[in-house]
Amino acid sequence: MNSCLTLAVMHEGDEITTIEGIGQPGALHPVQSAFVAHDAYQCGYCTSGQIMSAVALLEEPCGPNDADIRECMSGNICRCGAYPRIVAAIQEVRGKS
């Protein structure tokens, strides 16, 4: 669930994970590490949302191809155009799973 699409009060008692909850400096989540390795961010504006969506994508059914990943991630907009690197980072993590 994108935080911009729901009111926090509607999720009282629910478990909510933010970007700060998936990794720590020195112990990054595999998606965070892959984003760094592939330079899958530029300005950083969308990075948190892209990473959180990518982490969720790993738990959902999504086809194996780059086009499948692009479709699954289509709700996230990167104004810098780092899409090829984002897809490469996700594919790297999926390959290790």
N, CA and C atoms as an extended XYZ file, in Angstrom:
291
Properties=species:S:1:pos:R:3:atomname:S:1:resname:S:1:resid:I:1 pbc="F F F"
N         0.849       -1.171        0.000 N   MET     1
C         0.000        0.000        0.000 CA  MET     1
C         0.893        1.231        0.000 C   MET     1
N         0.681        2.109       -0.929 N   ASN     2
C         1.434        3.365       -0.940 CA  ASN     2
C         0.912        4.282        0.155 C   ASN     2
N         1.809        4.841        0.946 N   SER     3
C         1.402        5.675        2.073 CA  SER     3
C         0.625        6.907        1.629 C   SER     3
N         0.841        7.358        0.410 N   CYS     4
C         0.137        8.536       -0.070 CA  CYS     4
C        -1.308        8.226       -0.469 C   CYS     4
N        -1.686        6.953       -0.443 N   LEU     5
C        -3.030        6.563       -0.868 CA  LEU     5
C        -3.929        6.131        0.290 C   LEU     5
N        -3.461        6.288        1.501 N   THR     6
C        -4.247        5.853        2.656 CA  THR     6
C        -3.978        6.772        3.836 C   THR     6
N        -4.934        6.844        4.731 N   LEU     7
C        -4.757        7.621        5.959 CA  LEU     7
C        -4.204        6.706        7.047 C   LEU     7
N        -3.236        7.190        7.787 N   ALA     8
C        -2.623        6.380        8.839 CA  ALA     8
C        -3.657        5.899        9.846 C   ALA     8
N        -4.637        6.728       10.173 N   VAL     9
C        -5.659        6.367       11.145 CA  VAL     9
C        -6.447        5.128       10.703 C   VAL     9
N        -6.479        4.852        9.415 N   MET    10
C        -7.190        3.682        8.904 CA  MET    10
C        -6.426        2.388        9.155 C   MET    10
N        -5.197        2.492        9.639 N   HIS    11
C        -4.355        1.314        9.818 CA  HIS    11
C        -3.898        1.138       11.260 C   HIS    11
N        -4.701        1.643       12.177 N   GLU    12
C        -4.388        1.470       13.587 CA  GLU    12
C        -4.294       -0.019       13.900 C   GLU    12
N        -3.197       -0.426       14.487 N   GLY    13
C        -2.980       -1.820       14.837 CA  GLY    13
C        -2.330       -2.644       13.737 C   GLY    13
N        -2.255       -2.105       12.529 N   ASP    14
C        -1.615       -2.829       11.430 CA  ASP    14
C        -0.102       -2.719       11.533 C   ASP    14
N         0.582       -3.696       10.976 N   GLU    15
C         2.040       -3.632       10.878 CA  GLU    15
C         2.393       -2.796        9.655 C   GLU    15
N         3.226       -1.789        9.851 N   ILE    16
C         3.643       -0.908        8.766 CA  ILE    16
C         5.160       -0.926        8.692 C   ILE    16
N         5.681       -1.229        7.526 N   THR    17
C         7.129       -1.241        7.323 CA  THR    17
C         7.494       -0.091        6.409 C   THR    17
N         8.474        0.681        6.821 N   THR    18
C         8.980        1.790        6.021 CA  THR    18
C        10.390        1.445        5.547 C   THR    18
N        10.958        2.315        4.740 N   ILE    19
C        12.318        2.103        4.227 CA  ILE    19
C        13.316        1.915        5.374 C   ILE    19
N        13.082        2.596        6.487 N   GLU    20
C        13.986        2.472        7.631 CA  GLU    20
C        13.906        1.099        8.289 C   GLU    20
N        12.837        0.363        8.014 N   GLY    21
C        12.630       -0.925        8.657 CA  GLY    21
C        13.136       -2.128        7.884 C   GLY    21
N        13.719       -1.905        6.708 N   ILE    22
C        14.155       -3.068        5.928 CA  ILE    22
C        15.661       -3.286        5.933 C   ILE    22
N        16.421       -2.345        6.370 N   GLY    23
C        17.871       -2.501        6.408 CA  GLY    23
C        18.505       -1.415        7.243 C   GLY    23
N        19.728       -1.626        7.597 N   GLN    24
C        20.473       -0.663        8.402 CA  GLN    24
C        21.829       -0.426        7.758 C   GLN    24
N        22.456        0.714        8.011 N   PRO    25
C        23.810        0.915        7.486 CA  PRO    25
C        24.714       -0.243        7.915 C   PRO    25
N        25.403       -0.802        6.963 N   GLY    26
C        26.260       -1.950        7.238 CA  GLY    26
C        25.539       -3.280        7.113 C   GLY    26
N        24.225       -3.248        7.065 N   ALA    27
C        23.428       -4.481        6.913 CA  ALA    27
C        22.210       -4.160        6.045 C   ALA    27
N        22.476       -3.741        4.817 N   LEU    28
C        21.404       -3.347        3.918 CA  LEU    28
C        20.575       -4.550        3.478 C   LEU    28
N        19.322       -4.286        3.172 N   HIS    29
C        18.457       -5.295        2.554 CA  HIS    29
C        19.051       -5.593        1.176 C   HIS    29
N        18.915       -6.806        0.659 N   PRO    30
C        19.471       -7.122       -0.663 CA  PRO    30
C        19.015       -6.163       -1.771 C   PRO    30
N        17.784       -5.682       -1.705 N   VAL    31
C        17.319       -4.728       -2.722 CA  VAL    31
C        18.083       -3.411       -2.588 C   VAL    31
N        18.292       -2.957       -1.369 N   GLN    32
C        19.060       -1.727       -1.166 CA  GLN    32
C        20.478       -1.889       -1.709 C   GLN    32
N        21.109       -3.017       -1.415 N   SER    33
C        22.466       -3.266       -1.914 CA  SER    33
C        22.501       -3.298       -3.440 C   SER    33
N        21.503       -3.926       -4.051 N   ALA    34
C        21.455       -3.994       -5.513 CA  ALA    34
C        21.230       -2.612       -6.122 C   ALA    34
N        20.420       -1.775       -5.482 N   PHE    35
C        20.226       -0.414       -5.983 CA  PHE    35
C        21.552        0.346       -5.967 C   PHE    35
N        22.333        0.167       -4.919 N   VAL    36
C        23.640        0.821       -4.843 CA  VAL    36
C        24.556        0.260       -5.931 C   VAL    36
N        24.610       -1.054       -6.051 N   ALA    37
C        25.502       -1.700       -7.020 CA  ALA    37
C        25.175       -1.309       -8.462 C   ALA    37
N        23.905       -1.109       -8.755 N   HIS    38
C        23.483       -0.787      -10.123 CA  HIS    38
C        23.267        0.708      -10.342 C   HIS    38
N        23.581        1.520       -9.331 N   ASP    39
C        23.359        2.969       -9.424 CA  ASP    39
C        21.917        3.232       -9.865 C   ASP    39
N        20.972        2.557       -9.202 N   ALA    40
C        19.570        2.603       -9.585 CA  ALA    40
C        18.824        3.789       -8.985 C   ALA    40
N        19.523        4.838       -8.722 N   TYR    41
C        18.928        6.071       -8.221 CA  TYR    41
C        19.784        7.224       -8.711 C   TYR    41
N        19.218        8.373       -8.812 N   GLN    42
C        20.007        9.546       -9.163 CA  GLN    42
C        19.726       10.650       -8.153 C   GLN    42
N        18.555       11.252       -8.233 N   CYS    43
C        18.265       12.352       -7.319 CA  CYS    43
C        17.824       11.861       -5.946 C   CYS    43
N        17.332       10.630       -5.862 N   GLY    44
C        16.882       10.060       -4.592 CA  GLY    44
C        15.425       10.322       -4.273 C   GLY    44
N        14.753       11.119       -5.083 N   TYR    45
C        13.361       11.486       -4.817 CA  TYR    45
C        12.453       10.255       -4.736 C   TYR    45
N        12.615        9.331       -5.653 N   CYS    46
C        11.725        8.158       -5.717 CA  CYS    46
C        12.335        6.922       -5.072 C   CYS    46
N        13.560        6.995       -4.620 N   THR    47
C        14.292        5.804       -4.212 CA  THR    47
C        13.579        4.996       -3.129 C   THR    47
N        13.089        5.645       -2.102 N   SER    48
C        12.413        4.908       -1.030 CA  SER    48
C        11.212        4.136       -1.555 C   SER    48
N        10.394        4.792       -2.356 N   GLY    49
C         9.223        4.129       -2.926 CA  GLY    49
C         9.590        3.015       -3.885 C   GLY    49
N        10.613        3.247       -4.691 N   GLN    50
C        11.057        2.214       -5.629 CA  GLN    50
C        11.551        0.985       -4.865 C   GLN    50
N        12.343        1.207       -3.844 N   ILE    51
C        12.883        0.086       -3.063 CA  ILE    51
C        11.770       -0.660       -2.344 C   ILE    51
N        10.851        0.058       -1.718 N   MET    52
C         9.753       -0.606       -1.015 CA  MET    52
C         8.882       -1.404       -1.987 C   MET    52
N         8.635       -0.851       -3.164 N   SER    53
C         7.855       -1.583       -4.167 CA  SER    53
C         8.616       -2.805       -4.662 C   SER    53
N         9.917       -2.674       -4.824 N   ALA    54
C        10.731       -3.810       -5.271 CA  ALA    54
C        10.744       -4.912       -4.219 C   ALA    54
N        10.844       -4.547       -2.960 N   VAL    55
C        10.801       -5.545       -1.881 CA  VAL    55
C         9.455       -6.261       -1.918 C   VAL    55
N         8.367       -5.530       -2.085 N   ALA    56
C         7.039       -6.141       -2.161 CA  ALA    56
C         6.919       -7.028       -3.395 C   ALA    56
N         7.499       -6.586       -4.511 N   LEU    57
C         7.456       -7.360       -5.754 CA  LEU    57
C         8.052       -8.749       -5.558 C   LEU    57
N         9.082       -8.848       -4.734 N   LEU    58
C         9.730      -10.137       -4.498 CA  LEU    58
C         8.799      -11.134       -3.819 C   LEU    58
N         7.763      -10.636       -3.169 N   GLU    59
C         6.815      -11.500       -2.462 CA  GLU    59
C         5.554      -11.773       -3.270 C   GLU    59
N         5.415      -11.155       -4.428 N   GLU    60
C         4.222      -11.263       -5.250 CA  GLU    60
C         4.528      -12.017       -6.539 C   GLU    60
N         3.505      -12.580       -7.161 N   PRO    61
C         3.741      -13.204       -8.464 CA  PRO    61
C         4.043      -12.138       -9.513 C   PRO    61
N         5.154      -12.281      -10.167 N   CYS    62
C         5.578      -11.356      -11.222 CA  CYS    62
C         6.422      -12.180      -12.189 C   CYS    62
N         6.129      -12.062      -13.469 N   GLY    63
C         6.855      -12.842      -14.463 CA  GLY    63
C         8.355      -12.608      -14.412 C   GLY    63
N         9.112      -13.429      -15.112 N   PRO    64
C        10.573      -13.401      -15.024 CA  PRO    64
C        11.258      -12.338      -15.889 C   PRO    64
N        10.561      -11.766      -16.837 N   ASN    65
C        11.202      -10.865      -17.803 CA  ASN    65
C        11.262       -9.428      -17.307 C   ASN    65
N        12.152       -8.651      -17.928 N   ASP    66
C        12.256       -7.226      -17.610 CA  ASP    66
C        10.918       -6.526      -17.811 C   ASP    66
N        10.200       -6.892      -18.871 N   ALA    67
C         8.900       -6.272      -19.143 CA  ALA    67
C         7.913       -6.561      -18.014 C   ALA    67
N         8.001       -7.747      -17.434 N   ASP    68
C         7.133       -8.098      -16.312 CA  ASP    68
C         7.428       -7.211      -15.105 C   ASP    68
N         8.707       -7.003      -14.845 N   ILE    69
C         9.099       -6.142      -13.727 CA  ILE    69
C         8.630       -4.717      -13.982 C   ILE    69
N         8.830       -4.221      -15.188 N   ARG    70
C         8.375       -2.865      -15.502 CA  ARG    70
C         6.870       -2.729      -15.267 C   ARG    70
N         6.112       -3.747      -15.640 N   GLU    71
C         4.654       -3.710      -15.422 CA  GLU    71
C         4.342       -3.712      -13.928 C   GLU    71
N         5.005       -4.574      -13.170 N   CYS    72
C         4.756       -4.652      -11.731 CA  CYS    72
C         5.172       -3.370      -11.000 C   CYS    72
N         6.149       -2.671      -11.526 N   MET    73
C         6.654       -1.438      -10.909 CA  MET    73
C         6.055       -0.182      -11.548 C   MET    73
N         5.069       -0.346      -12.409 N   SER    74
C         4.585        0.784      -13.216 CA  SER    74
C         3.952        1.906      -12.410 C   SER    74
N         3.595        1.676      -11.179 N   GLY    75
C         3.027        2.738      -10.355 CA  GLY    75
C         4.063        3.693       -9.792 C   GLY    75
N         5.326        3.392       -9.974 N   ASN    76
C         6.406        4.230       -9.452 CA  ASN    76
C         7.015        5.046      -10.582 C   ASN    76
N         7.115        6.329      -10.370 N   ILE    77
C         7.670        7.213      -11.391 CA  ILE    77
C         9.050        7.690      -10.947 C   ILE    77
N        10.017        7.567      -11.855 N   CYS    78
C        11.379        8.058      -11.627 CA  CYS    78
C        11.602        9.212      -12.582 C   CYS    78
N        11.700       10.405      -12.055 N   ARG    79
C        11.859       11.563      -12.935 CA  ARG    79
C        13.248       11.653      -13.559 C   ARG    79
N        14.195       10.871      -13.069 N   CYS    80
C        15.538       10.863      -13.651 CA  CYS    80
C        15.687        9.809      -14.754 C   CYS    80
N        14.755        8.899      -14.843 N   GLY    81
C        14.807        7.879      -15.885 CA  GLY    81
C        15.760        6.744      -15.599 C   GLY    81
N        15.887        6.359      -14.349 N   ALA    82
C        16.801        5.272      -13.976 CA  ALA    82
C        16.151        3.898      -14.121 C   ALA    82
N        15.071        3.805      -14.860 N   TYR    83
C        14.323        2.551      -14.979 CA  TYR    83
C        15.176        1.340      -15.373 C   TYR    83
N        16.040        1.435      -16.372 N   PRO    84
C        16.836        0.240      -16.726 CA  PRO    84
C        17.698       -0.251      -15.560 C   PRO    84
N        18.239        0.661      -14.781 N   ARG    85
C        19.079        0.269      -13.639 CA  ARG    85
C        18.234       -0.283      -12.489 C   ARG    85
N        17.023        0.252      -12.336 N   ILE    86
C        16.108       -0.265      -11.314 CA  ILE    86
C        15.732       -1.708      -11.654 C   ILE    86
N        15.388       -1.944      -12.904 N   VAL    87
C        15.029       -3.295      -13.345 CA  VAL    87
C        16.229       -4.237      -13.162 C   VAL    87
N        17.417       -3.789      -13.515 N   ALA    88
C        18.617       -4.622      -13.358 CA  ALA    88
C        18.858       -4.970      -11.895 C   ALA    88
N        18.637       -4.010      -11.001 N   ALA    89
C        18.813       -4.265       -9.564 CA  ALA    89
C        17.819       -5.312       -9.081 C   ALA    89
N        16.579       -5.182       -9.508 N   ILE    90
C        15.551       -6.156       -9.089 CA  ILE    90
C        15.877       -7.539       -9.657 C   ILE    90
N        16.291       -7.582      -10.902 N   GLN    91
C        16.635       -8.876      -11.514 CA  GLN    91
C        17.806       -9.522      -10.785 C   GLN    91
N        18.765       -8.719      -10.350 N   GLU    92
C        19.892       -9.277       -9.595 CA  GLU    92
C        19.412       -9.947       -8.325 C   GLU    92
N        18.545       -9.281       -7.594 N   VAL    93
C        18.052       -9.843       -6.337 CA  VAL    93
C        17.199      -11.085       -6.610 C   VAL    93
N        16.380      -11.033       -7.642 N   ARG    94
C        15.559      -12.194       -7.981 CA  ARG    94
C        16.431      -13.385       -8.364 C   ARG    94
N        17.550      -13.131       -8.997 N   GLY    95
C        18.461      -14.211       -9.377 CA  GLY    95
C        19.118      -14.885       -8.206 C   GLY    95
N        19.232      -14.156       -7.095 N   LYS    96
C        19.859      -14.705       -5.901 CA  LYS    96
C        18.859      -15.428       -5.014 C   LYS    96
N        17.571      -15.203       -5.269 N   SER    97
C        16.535      -15.789       -4.398 CA  SER    97
C        16.370      -17.268       -4.639 C   SER    97
